[in-house]
Amino acid sequence: MTQLEGVNMSIQQQIEQKLQALAPAWLQVENESHMHHVPPNSETHFRVVMVSSAFDGQKLIDRQRAIHSLLKDELASSVHALGLRLFTPEEWQTRQHDIPPTPNCRGGHHS
């Protein structure tokens, strides 16, 4: 159990809290578990959209490694899938805040 789990935070809240270490200018954490074959109210599939100057000069793989390092406990236990969209402030401005939607689950949609 992590220190954050001890205060009864949801997995989503834990992710949001831990990602604050990268001082995001924009952070959106979405629980997309309802789009997958999981029980109702699951917290297993997440999408993170993050803008941080901490990513300046980093390759995408290095940005992803930084996130995975921060979320290693969640990824080792409850989180099954983590979609990452990671941008520098300049990249975010260039994209005009346009983020493609998450693709459909290959295992089918859970209604």
C-alpha positions as CSV (number, residue, x, y, z in Angstrom):
1,M,0.0,0.0,0.0
2,T,1.4,3.4,-0.9
3,Q,1.2,6.3,1.4
4,L,-1.5,7.9,-0.8
5,E,-3.7,4.8,-0.7
6,G,-3.7,5.0,3.1
7,V,-5.9,8.1,2.9
8,N,-8.6,6.3,0.8
9,M,-8.0,8.1,-2.4
10,S,-9.4,6.6,-5.6
11,I,-6.8,5.3,-8.1
12,Q,-7.6,8.3,-10.3
13,Q,-6.9,10.7,-7.4
14,Q,-3.6,8.9,-6.7
15,I,-2.6,9.3,-10.3
16,E,-3.5,13.0,-10.3
17,Q,-1.6,13.6,-7.0
18,K,1.5,11.8,-8.1
19,L,1.7,13.6,-11.5
20,Q,1.8,16.9,-9.7
21,A,5.5,16.2,-9.2
22,L,6.0,17.3,-12.9
23,A,4.3,20.6,-12.2
24,P,1.8,20.3,-15.0
25,A,0.4,23.4,-16.7
26,W,-2.5,21.2,-17.8
27,L,-3.5,17.8,-16.5
28,Q,-6.5,15.7,-17.4
29,V,-6.8,12.1,-16.0
30,E,-9.8,10.2,-17.3
31,N,-11.0,6.9,-16.1
32,E,-11.9,5.0,-19.3
33,S,-12.6,1.7,-17.6
34,H,-16.3,1.9,-18.5
35,M,-15.2,1.5,-22.2
36,H,-13.8,-2.0,-21.5
37,H,-14.9,-5.4,-20.2
38,V,-14.5,-4.7,-16.5
39,P,-16.9,-4.6,-13.6
40,P,-18.8,-1.4,-13.0
41,N,-16.9,1.3,-11.1
42,S,-13.6,-0.2,-12.0
43,E,-10.4,1.9,-12.1
44,T,-8.2,-0.1,-14.4
45,H,-8.0,1.9,-17.7
46,F,-6.8,5.5,-17.7
47,R,-5.9,8.2,-20.1
48,V,-3.6,11.1,-19.1
49,V,-3.3,14.3,-21.1
50,M,-0.5,16.4,-19.6
51,V,1.3,19.6,-20.5
52,S,4.5,20.3,-18.6
53,S,7.7,22.3,-19.2
54,A,9.4,19.3,-17.5
55,F,9.0,17.6,-20.9
56,D,11.1,20.3,-22.7
57,G,13.9,18.7,-24.6
58,Q,12.7,15.2,-23.8
59,K,11.9,12.5,-26.4
60,L,8.5,10.9,-26.1
61,I,10.0,7.7,-24.6
62,D,11.7,9.7,-21.9
63,R,8.4,11.5,-21.0
64,Q,6.6,8.1,-20.9
65,R,9.4,6.7,-18.6
66,A,9.0,9.6,-16.2
67,I,5.2,9.0,-15.9
68,H,5.7,5.2,-15.6
69,S,8.3,5.8,-12.8
70,L,5.9,8.0,-10.9
71,L,3.0,5.5,-11.3
72,K,5.0,2.3,-10.8
73,D,2.9,1.2,-7.8
74,E,-0.4,1.7,-9.7
75,L,0.9,0.0,-12.8
76,A,2.2,-3.0,-10.8
77,S,-1.2,-3.5,-9.2
78,S,-4.6,-2.1,-10.3
79,V,-4.0,-0.1,-13.5
80,H,-4.2,-2.4,-16.6
81,A,-3.9,0.3,-19.3
82,L,-2.5,3.8,-19.3
83,G,-2.8,6.0,-22.4
84,L,-0.5,8.9,-22.4
85,R,-0.6,12.2,-24.4
86,L,2.3,14.2,-23.1
87,F,3.2,17.7,-24.4
88,T,5.5,20.6,-23.8
89,P,3.6,24.0,-23.5
90,E,4.9,24.9,-27.0
91,E,3.6,21.6,-28.5
92,W,0.3,22.0,-26.8
93,Q,-0.1,25.5,-28.2
94,T,0.8,24.3,-31.7
95,R,-1.8,21.5,-31.5
96,Q,-4.4,24.1,-30.4
97,H,-5.3,21.8,-27.5
98,D,-6.5,19.2,-30.0
99,I,-6.3,15.6,-28.6
100,P,-7.5,12.6,-30.7
101,P,-10.1,10.4,-29.0
102,T,-9.1,7.1,-27.4
103,P,-9.5,4.2,-29.9
104,N,-12.2,1.7,-29.1
105,C,-11.3,-1.3,-26.9
106,R,-10.2,-4.2,-29.0
107,G,-11.9,-6.6,-26.5
108,G,-15.2,-4.9,-27.2
109,H,-17.2,-2.3,-25.4
110,H,-18.8,-3.0,-22.0
111,S,-22.2,-1.4,-21.7
